[in-house]
Amino acid sequence: MDLTFSDSDLSFRKEVVSFLDNEYPTDIKEKQDKRIPLEKEEIIRWQKILHNKGWFAINWPTEFSGYKELSVTEKYILQEELAKANTPTTIPFGMGMCAPVIYSFGTEDQKEKHLPSILNSDIWWCQGYSEPGSGSDLASLKTKAELVDDKYIVNGTKTWTTLAQHADWIFCLVRTETTPIKQEGISFLLIDMSTPGIEVKPIITIDGSHEVNMVYLDNVEVPKENLIGEEGQGWNIAKFLLAHERSGIAGIAALKRELKRLKELSSEIPLGEGSLLEDSQFRSKIEETEIELTATEFTELRTLAAMSQGGSPGAESSILKIKGTELQQTISELFVEMLGYYAHPFYLENEIGSNETVGPDYAAPVMPHYLNYRKVSIYGGSNEIQRNVISKAILGL
């Protein structure tokens, strides 16, 4: 793995910085910097800007993206600079998850129909994997798809479906056959969310946001041609997709930005004759976190290097998922510790739940962010399950 910055790499970094200076919309940047949630239109607008530059679906094969291929180092630089500028996180369900499944397992007709609209952010996708009682044990899913003539009739419930309230399509794991081995008999279907029989109901999370949903499917008719691969191939496709999902969950570049911000802010908080950053106990926690982050970053870079040579993320994706989410939680905890009383979300008498704050402007979103990040060690396959994946893949246990 060679990550020495060449003259070409340094020139590319300048190109990225110049692009962000000129093309990153100021209204989106202001909301991002204040941690105000973006509207669907704003996310799509930013993704289209990246696509027009050729920097959106950077991990797709060039035959499907039409982009100039970036080297591993250039991808690293791009992710670093996007994170430094605090640009919106691209929505992964279409570009990073469904699309790799379609161009790897789909028919030519499926590729022609779905890949261009994903690439241009014209269609918003969501993921239908988890069910009530079937989360980490995904193979126990019960949503059933019965083939009748040329259509599947789908019945069941999906839960924790992120941003389904915005979605045009959903990719689902469904059970097309009941078998003694639960991993068998599972298939992968693409379903238009406007199909009669689909109902989306919000789940309001502990931080008060509407991010996830219940999706009910009642006698939903899905054309047979929306099956990806063959019947019963869904479990292998799901494992392929989850490996790509877990690799992206770590969010190393964003973590580096947040850790830098934590150090800058804590250096401005007075404590005794110095600052909070100079407190030996608090500084020790930051230094330990920075060491862990650096080690995780190099694991990510090794994975990117392997993928650039035609490999797929294996056990490394589970390692990244574990360490990345643990670091996300650790850093959110350190922000709360840094702010102390000012991080408390419900402080005003007779105004329980108020978002106002008596502290610095940046304090208001800290506790909601902390609460929201309790989930990151669970989605994409809980960290406990990932340790089992690692033990099997590396240790053969």
BARO-535450 format. One record per residue (C-alpha): x, y, z. Coordinates in steps of 0.02 Angstrom, whole numbers, padded with zeros to 5 digits, always signed. Layout:
BEGIN
XYZ;...
***
This chain:
BEGIN
+00000+00000+00000;+00081+00161-00061;+00003+00321+00006;+00146+00441-00028;+00076+00601-00097;+00145+00632-00271;+00143+00799-00361;-00012+00736-00450;-00096+00696-00283;-00055+00869-00215;-00125+00947-00373;-00283+00844-00352;-00302+00905-00172;-00293+01085-00235;-00427+01043-00363;-00542+00974-00228;-00515+01125-00115;-00550+01244-00259;-00705+01147-00307;-00773+01159-00129;-00733+01345-00118;-00832+01378-00277;-00967+01243-00286;-01018+01201-00107;-01184+01296-00086;-01175+01420+00057;-01352+01385+00117;-01314+01200+00136;-01147+01237+00219;-01228+01352+00347;-01354+01218+00397;-01218+01085+00405;-01107+01191+00516;-01253+01224+00633;-01303+01040+00629;-01475+01083+00563;-01551+00932+00472;-01556+00952+00283;-01712+00935+00176;-01720+00799+00044;-01702+00928-00095;-01541+00996-00018;-01462+00824-00006;-01509+00783-00185;-01443+00951-00245;-01274+00919-00166;-01265+00741-00234;-01302+00805-00410;-01161+00932-00393;-01041+00792-00345;-01104+00683-00488;-01080+00820-00617;-00900+00833-00558;-00877+00644-00565;-00853+00627-00377;-01015+00545-00320;-01010+00358-00359;-00820+00348-00350;-00817+00163-00307;-00923+00108-00457;-00838+00028-00606;-00807+00163-00736;-00913+00069-00863;-01066+00111-00757;-01018+00280-00685;-00935+00357-00837;-00812+00441-00718;-00626+00457-00735;-00559+00326-00616;-00481+00392-00456;-00333+00309-00372;-00344+00247-00193;-00246+00400-00138;-00359+00519-00234;-00514+00439-00155;-00433+00461+00015;-00393+00644-00021;-00570+00677-00085;-00651+00600+00069;-00532+00699+00181;-00572+00866+00100;-00760+00834+00093;-00756+00795+00279;-00650+00947+00319;-00777+01057+00230;-00918+00969+00326;-01013+00926+00168;-01172+00821+00182;-01150+00633+00195;-01209+00554+00034;-01360+00441+00057;-01289+00265+00036;-01443+00159+00000;-01447+00186-00187;-01269+00232-00234;-01171+00131-00107;-01282-00020-00076;-01416-00058-00205;-01314-00007-00357;-01167-00125-00322;-01295-00266-00306;-01377-00219-00471;-01216-00204-00572;-01145-00362-00492;-01299-00477-00496;-01431-00389-00602;-01485-00416-00782;-01441-00294-00920;-01619-00228-00917;-01607-00197-00729;-01442-00106-00750;-01511+00004-00889;-01669+00043-00791;-01598+00081-00618;-01415+00132-00625;-01434+00298-00719;-01570+00360-00601;-01466+00311-00449;-01313+00396-00520;-01409+00558-00551;-01500+00550-00382;-01667+00552-00472;-01731+00403-00372;-01716+00390-00182;-01693+00214-00114;-01715+00137+00058;-01667-00032+00130;-01792-00166+00182;-01692-00288+00286;-01735-00283+00472;-01903-00343+00535;-01985-00348+00707;-01890-00493+00785;-01766-00508+00641;-01627-00382+00657;-01456-00450+00698;-01526-00624+00661;-01573-00567+00487;-01595-00743+00418;-01749-00766+00527;-01847-00639+00422;-02029-00682+00386;-02085-00562+00250;-02154-00680+00119;-02156-00665-00071;-02264-00790-00165;-02247-00802-00354;-02418-00797-00438;-02406-00799-00629;-02283-00660-00671;-02292-00566-00504;-02234-00589-00326;-02365-00556-00193;-02271-00484-00044;-02335-00481+00136;-02239-00431+00291;-02164-00289+00392;-01995-00203+00385;-01932-00094+00527;-01797+00035+00564;-01811+00081+00380;-01703+00237+00368;-01777+00383+00270;-01916+00275+00197;-02028+00428+00210;-01930+00501+00063;-01901+00342-00036;-01962+00306-00213;-01901+00124-00210;-01851-00004-00079;-01738-00155-00097;-01800-00298+00010;-01750-00468+00072;-01902-00581+00063;-01936-00764+00095;-01985-00855-00065;-01969-01028+00011;-01976-01104+00186;-01826-01218+00212;-01746-01308+00361;-01593-01197+00340;-01655-01020+00369;-01521-00938+00261;-01594-01028+00111;-01756-00980+00027;-01719-00792+00040;-01728-00682-00115;-01687-00502-00159;-01827-00394-00231;-01836-00215-00294;-02004-00136-00250;-02081+00028-00308;-02140+00120-00151;-02292+00190-00243;-02362+00013-00264;-02533-00010-00181;-02522-00100-00014;-02367-00011+00052;-02387+00096+00208;-02249+00194+00295;-02267+00245+00477;-02137+00350+00570;-02034+00293+00719;-01979+00443+00823;-01810+00407+00902;-01747+00458+01074;-01669+00617+01006;-01840+00672+00942;-01802+00649+00756;-01899+00560+00619;-01762+00460+00534;-01827+00281+00537;-01993+00200+00496;-02102+00047+00495;-02146-00013+00319;-02299-00125+00301;-02325-00230+00145;-02500-00297+00119;-02525-00401-00039;-02401-00293-00133;-02384-00347-00315;-02205-00346-00379;-02161-00390-00560;-02057-00548-00575;-01923-00451-00670;-01885-00355-00509;-01801-00508-00436;-01612-00485-00425;-01515-00642-00466;-01608-00805-00439;-01734-00859-00308;-01644-00914-00151;-01488-00812-00192;-01539-00670-00076;-01432-00720+00072;-01271-00718-00029;-01321-00551-00106;-01361-00483+00068;-01188-00532+00132;-01109-00446-00018;-01209-00288+00013;-01178-00285+00200;-00990-00295+00173;-01002-00135+00068;-01119-00053+00195;-01008-00091+00344;-00853-00023+00257;-00940+00145+00240;-01011+00156+00416;-00843+00195+00498;-00839+00374+00430;-00655+00400+00468;-00636+00568+00381;-00785+00642+00475;-00717+00575+00639;-00552+00663+00608;-00647+00826+00581;-00750+00804+00739;-00597+00761+00844;-00507+00915+00781;-00661+01019+00823;-00668+00942+00997;-00487+00990+01030;-00513+01167+00966;-00669+01197+01071;-00598+01119+01230;-00443+01229+01214;-00560+01380+01229;-00648+01320+01388;-00561+01391+01543;-00514+01271+01683;-00409+01333+01827;-00263+01430+01757;-00272+01343+01588;-00402+01262+01476;-00499+01100+01479;-00384+01031+01344;-00238+01051+01463;-00324+00948+01597;-00223+00786+01607;-00373+00669+01621;-00473+00748+01480;-00321+00764+01367;-00277+00581+01399;-00450+00529+01337;-00427+00633+01179;-00254+00561+01146;-00315+00382+01169;-00457+00417+01047;-00337+00492+00921;-00225+00339+00928;-00374+00224+00899;-00434+00333+00756;-00264+00330+00670;-00255+00140+00681;-00432+00125+00611;-00390+00245+00470;-00247+00135+00412;-00360-00017+00416;-00479+00078+00302;-00337+00125+00186;-00280-00055+00172;-00458-00104+00129;-00470+00031-00004;-00304-00025-00077;-00365-00206-00088;-00529-00152-00169;-00437-00046-00297;-00349-00205-00355;-00514-00297-00382;-00540-00366-00208;-00696-00353-00101;-00709-00297+00080;-00701-00451+00191;-00674-00463+00378;-00596-00289+00369;-00770-00217+00341;-00826-00289+00508;-00670-00223+00594;-00703-00050+00523;-00885-00058+00574;-00842-00101+00754;-00701+00022+00778;-00781+00163+00679;-00945+00157+00775;-00857+00142+00942;-00757+00297+00898;-00914+00390+00844;-00991+00354+01013;-00832+00397+01108;-00813+00566+01024;-00998+00608+01051;-00973+00564+01235;-00820+00678+01246;-00922+00823+01177;-01050+00795+01315;-00911+00784+01446;-00833+00943+01378;-00996+01042+01393;-01054+00969+01558;-01215+01057+01612;-01231+01148+01446;-01253+00983+01354;-01413+00945+01451;-01560+00953+01328;-01700+00988+01452;-01646+01128+01566;-01782+01262+01562;-01911+01260+01701;-02083+01214+01633;-02009+01191+01459;-01961+01008+01454;-01888+00966+01285;-01837+01143+01238;-01696+01156+01112;-01641+01325+01178;-01478+01335+01272;-01397+01449+01399;-01224+01392+01342;-01125+01420+01182;-01214+01410+01014;-01135+01243+00972;-01204+01160+01130;-01385+01135+01076;-01360+00989+00954;-01231+00897+01061;-01351+00794+01167;-01468+00747+01023;-01313+00695+00925;-01253+00590+01073;-01423+00506+01092;-01438+00473+00905;-01267+00390+00900;-01316+00256+01025;-01385+00163+00873;-01226+00156+00769;-01158+00002+00855;-01319-00090+00810;-01366-00049+00630;-01275-00133+00486;-01263-00287+00597;-01231-00262+00783;-01051-00254+00841;-01076-00417+00937;-01124-00503+00774;-00974-00423+00687;-00857-00503+00814;-00931-00672+00767;-00903-00632+00582;-00721-00589+00618;-00692-00747+00720;-00759-00856+00579;-00670-00764+00438;-00499-00744+00520;-00488-00872+00658;-00599-01006+00579;-00703-01022+00738;
***
